[in-house]
Each structure stands twice: as structure tokens, then as C-alpha cells.
Amino acid sequence: MSLAMNMTMSDSAAGRIAATRDKRGNPKLMLRVTVLGGGCSGFKYALDFDDQLHADDVTVEKNGAVLVTDESSLPFLQNAVVDYEQSLIGASFKIKNPNAASSCGCGNSFSTKM
């Protein structure tokens, strides 16, 4: 699906996905990003490692790492960048989403401009 090309991941996210895949010894492991209704701002992100593809999945690959989402979530992720940030207080995947009108303090919940 051509829409998937508008969602990207940073080099650091690709590196973390690859490192997790290698650590778990599963060459099929991907990072799944799903947008669900709920959270304190209307929508929330769910991020999980998965090794299964479903019929409605779309993938993005970078440096051998794979990011996967479903067709229902994709419109909310157009032009979004999945990043992996490390700081003194921790490390986590972050989604930089231009479709988010606002987000909660934790960054996992957002409202859309749509």
C-alpha cells in the first residue's frame, strides 16, 4: 500500500527494533504500532513487538528493521515518525505525529486534527 511510505522510522528506532529482534533471537520480530480509541485525549498508541503479519497490515522497513501497522491505524499515522529516545530518566519509542492536535503529558494519548 503506497500510504505506508508516508510513515517512517528514525535510525535510532530501526536500531532498537533490530537489537530487540536479535536479543530475542526472532528474525521475524517487528514493532507494531496501533492507534486505538481511548486514552485521556481521544486516541492512544499501542506499541508491541510482534512476529505475525495480518491481511490488513502495512510495513515500513529501514536498515533491516520492520515497523508494522494496520490499515485502520494508518490514516492517523500519515507522515508520522517513530523514534527511539534515550535520556537519563529512561528510554522509549516516541511517535512524532503531525496529525495530533494535542497530546497528554505521557505522550501516549492524542487528539487529531481530522
Secondary structure, DSSP 8 states (H G I E B T S, - for coil): -GGGGG-EE-HHHHHHHHHHHHHHT-TT-EEEEEEEE-STTSEEEEEEEE----TTEEEEEETTEEEEEETTTGGGGTT-EEEEEEETTEEEEEEE-TTEEEE-TTSSEEEE--
